[in-house]
Amino acid sequence: MFGLYITHPQVKIDPHVPVSKWGLSDIGAARAGRAAESGWARQLRRIVSSDETKAIETAEILAAAGGLTVEIVHGMHENDRTATGFLPPPEFEKAADWFFAHPEESFRGWERAIDAQRRIVSAVNDVLASHDPALPIGFVGHGGVGTLLKCHLQGRAIRRDGDQPGGGGNLYCFSLADQRLSCDWTPIEEWQGWM
C-alpha cells in the first residue's frame, strides 16, 4: 500500500504573523479542495499533519473527503527558521539554497538540515511503526522537511535539486512495504493515484 507526503499549497504571507501561524490563501484552499475531490484523497485511511496552521488547514480539507480526523505530530514541523524571522521571497530562496548546500551548518541560527532531516524521518517512522501497512496514509507538512525526507527515502545526500517545484501543493508517493518512492513531486490536484 502507499504513503504520501503532501505539502501545503499557497499561503497568506504576512510578515507581522509568525510563519507557523500563516494560513492557506484562497488559491491554496481551492487547490486543496480540488485535491480532496480526487480518488486518492478518498482512499486515505489516516492523515497526519504537522502542527503548523497551513498544514493543518490542508490536512482538514483532505480529511473531510474520507470522513477522517487529522492527527497532529509536533516533530513534523518545517525547519526552524525563527532566528531570522520573516525573509522576503528573494532572500528566503538564497537562504534555502544555502541551507541545502551546507546541511551540517546553521544559516544564521536556523535549524541545521541534518537535524531537521533526523527529526522528520523519526516522526514519520514513529507513526509508521504503529500503522497498518495495508492502509493508505498521508503525511501533510512542508516543502523543506519533505525534501529532506525524500532525500532519505532515496538514500541520497541532502540536496535542493530534489525540492518541490512551484512552491507548494505537491506530493510524492512511497510504498509502505519498502519506503521506495513510486512517484516524484506532483501537483496535488493532478496526481492520478497509486499504481
N, C-alpha and C positions, 0 to 999 in steps of 0.2 A: 504494500500500500504506500501512499505518498504523504510527504510532509511538504508544506510550503513555507517559505519565508517571504512575507509580504511587507512592503514599505508603504507608509502613509503617503497619499498624494499631496497636492499643493496645499499650503498653509497660509493663514493670515499672518504676515510678518509685521511685528510691532516691536521696535527697538526698546519700548518702555515696559514690555512684558517679558518675564523670563522665558527663554526659548522653550523650556519644558512645559510651559503653560499655553503655548500657541495652539490654536485650534485649526481645523480644516477651513479653507476658503470655500466659497460657493462652488468653484470649479473642482476642488478636491473632493468635496462632499458628493457632487454629481458623479464624478468618476467612480468613487467607492460605491455609489448606488447602482451604477451600470454593472460593476463587477459583481455586486450582490445578486443581480438578476441572472448571472451565468450559471451553468450547470455545475461548475466546480465548487462554487460557494455553497450550494445546497448539499454537496457531497460531504463537506467537512463535518466532523463529529465532535471537534474540540477546537476552540480558538483561544490562544494565549497571547496576551499583549504586554508590552512594556507599560510602565505607569505614567507615561507622558501623554498629555491631553490629545495631541494629534493622532497618536497610535490608538488610544482608547476609542476615540470617535470613529476611526476607520474600522476597528475590530467590532464595535457595536453595530455598525451598518452591515458588515458581513455576517455577524452572528444572527441578526434578525432573519436572514434568509433561511436559516435552518432551525430557528427557534432555540438557539444556543445561548448560554450565559458566558460572558467573557471572563477568563481567568487572568489576573494580573500577576506578573512576575517582575519583581523590582530589579533583578540583575540584567534585564534585557534593555535597559535604557541606552540612549545614544552615548558616544564617548563624551566624557565630562569636559566641557569647554568653558565652564564658568569663570575660569581665571582671566579670560579676555573679555567676557561679556559678548554682546552683540557685535558682529563684524559685518559691514556691508558686503553684499554678494561678491564683488571682485576680490576683496581682501580675504573673505572666507574661502574662496576657491584656491587662492595661493596658500593659505594656511592648511587646507585639506591636502593639497599636493605635498606639502612638507610633512604632514602627519603620516601619510602613507609611505613616503620616501625614507623616513627616519623612524621606523617602528619602535626602536629601543630608546628613543629620546622624547622629551616632552616639548611641545611647541608652546612657549610662553606660559607654562603651568598647566597645559591640557593633560588629561589622562593619556598615557602612552598607548600607542596602537597595540603593542604586545599585551598590555594589561587589559585593555578593552576586549581584545580577542579572547583571552583566557576567560574573562567574565561572561561574554555572550556564549561561548562554547559550553562552559559549565552550566549556565542557565538552561540552555536547550537540552543538554544531556541529562540534567536533573529531571526535567519534565518527561523526556522520552523514557527514562528508566522505569517510570511507573505507568507509561502509556501502553495501551493495547495496540500492537503494530498492525492489526487488521483494520484500524480505524484511521481515516484521513485526518490530519491535524494541520492547523495554520498557526504560524507564529507571526504576529504583527508588530513591526518595530520600525527601525530607522536604517537609512542607507549606509551610513558609515560602518556600524557594527554588523549590518547584514553582509557587507562586502568582506569584513574580517571573518565572519562565519563561513562565507563562501570560499575564501582562500583556504581555510582549514579543511572544509569538506573536499576540496580539490587536492589537498596535500601540497599546496604551493606556497611560496613565500608571500608575505603581505605586500601587495602592490595595488596601486589605484587603477590600473588598467582593467581590473575586474569589477569596477564600480558600476552602479546602475546608470543608464543613460537618462537624460531628461529631467533629472532632479526629483524624482519621487513617483509613487504609484506604480511600482513594478513588483514582480515576484520571480522567484526561481523555485523549481521543484526538485525534491530529492527523494530517493527511495528510503523508506523506513527500515527495510531489511539490511541495507549495507551503507546507507547515508551517501550514496553516489548521486551526483546531480543528473537529472534527466532532462532538464531544460535550463537555459541561461535566463538572465533578466528578460522579462516580457511584460509589456504594459498590462495592468490588472484586468482591464476590460477587454483585452484581446486574447488572453490565454485560452486555449481550446480544451484544456483538461489533461488529466493523466492518461498516458498511452500504454 
